[in-house]
């Protein structure tokens, strides 16, 4: 009988924000799969777990993949499954190979009857790397048992650190990648709260739109929520020309 794959959200950065269930499962399993965006450097998800419990004696499998291409790969794979062309280029083929290597490593352990955990920052259902693997794992072995353990997302952690309510009563929330800015004016008009994820590369453009709509003073910037070098900035104009962290977001609350 194959082992169970636990997909565990480890929260935004503070080890104390790991859930009791996450800690219980992490203590129980003997193998962890750790996603990494680069082959060099450390894993933030793994550092969070290490801050909460001792991992001595556990097997650690590192899954390396270039984050920039991940979304493109899943769209292309969906197109191919639907009968579309989805013709891959060299970089896309390399990414597919990376994911396939990870699936093979995960299945080799699960098929031995060993339980393992795939850890991911925040919550597994919100912009998580895991779902790039999900279809491949189920496609290879439909009988694999997968249990998802939710975690605290950076969205709610950032709102808490900024002392903001994301919604009350019938207020509407929109959550989107900051790179999706084409309809930003319409979205800001239609929703009471807008959360823009990973704003580090597009903040000047976002601020310009907020200035235009008179909303810049209703926005807050939060980076690395819950970590030692956390930043909460209520005046977005102060960030002009500064280098911003990848793990950053903006909450606009009208």
TAKAPE-V300977 format. One record per helix or strand. SS is the DSSP state (helix for helix, strand for strand). FROM is the first residue (numbers start at 1). LEN is the number of residues. If there is no record, write none. Layout:
ss=SS from=FROM len=LEN
ss=SS from=FROM len=LEN
//
This chain:
ss=strand from=4 len=6
ss=strand from=11 len=1
ss=helix from=15 len=3
ss=helix from=20 len=9
ss=strand from=31 len=6
ss=helix from=44 len=7
ss=strand from=59 len=6
ss=helix from=67 len=15
ss=helix from=90 len=21
ss=strand from=116 len=5
ss=strand from=122 len=1
ss=helix from=131 len=10
ss=strand from=145 len=5
ss=helix from=154 len=8
ss=strand from=173 len=5
ss=helix from=184 len=7
ss=strand from=193 len=5
ss=helix from=203 len=11
ss=helix from=216 len=3
ss=strand from=219 len=5
ss=strand from=231 len=3
ss=helix from=236 len=4
ss=strand from=248 len=6
//
